[in-house]
Amino acid sequence: MIPRITKVEYVKEHILNISFQDGVSGHIDLKDELDGDIFAPLNDISYFKKFKLDQELRTIVWPNGADFAPEFLYEKLCVSSLLSRKNRLKKMHHWSSHMIPRITKVEYVKEHILNISFQDGVSGHIDLKDELDGDIFAPLNDISYFKKFKLDQELRTIVWPNGADFAPEFLYEKLCVSSTAPQSDY
């Protein structure tokens, strides 16, 4: 299954914000991927900005024919966000608020699927249907109750009126793991 890119925006330097059909999106830095003759012109920022989204190829392309496979971009997005998180954690010598991913936005999508955005730019859809085990999560099986979530700024995660919540670290990891799994809606 080939991931389908739905939106691409220039951010700065060689960084693009890329959104995929399944809701996964984030910043990708392509600076270190510009090896070879076909990619040489892209080192010039003004030329790099001339990308376009090719619907037939399902990826971004440049006037000289340079492009990146959408599968590569999809995997790079998730891997770079995980490595960035891991490197930040390695630099910490004590427990601090910087170690916990900060959720900045949560939106209901459908069924038990939420679109969650994190402070570092990682965002996407997370299906929590298979995570609703135990008494505390039982009410969340009812979609009308599931929709009653809110973003708790102190806990930095989503919570429900009965006290149910998910650790933001769990949600961050679940988003990155699910975004590298094969998708079936392409």
Number of C-alpha atoms within 10 A of each C-alpha: 9 17 24 20 25 17 15 19 15 15 14 11 15 19 17 17 17 22 21 21 15 18 18 26 25 24 23 20 17 17 12 8 12 15 11 8 9 13 17 12 17 23 17 12 12 10 13 20 18 13 20 15 17 14 11 7 15 18 25 21 18 20 12 13 10 16 18 15 14 18 17 11 20 23 15 17 24 25 16 17 20 17 11 12 17 12 11 12 16 9 9 11 7 8 9 9 9 11 16 17 20 19 25 17 15 19 15 15 15 12 15 20 17 19 18 24 22 19 11 15 15 21 26 25 24 22 17 17 12 8 12 15 11 8 9 13 18 12 16 23 17 12 12 10 13 20 18 13 20 15 17 14 11 6 15 19 24 21 18 20 11 13 9 16 18 16 14 18 16 10 20 24 15 15 22 22 13 16 25 16 9 10 13 9 10 9
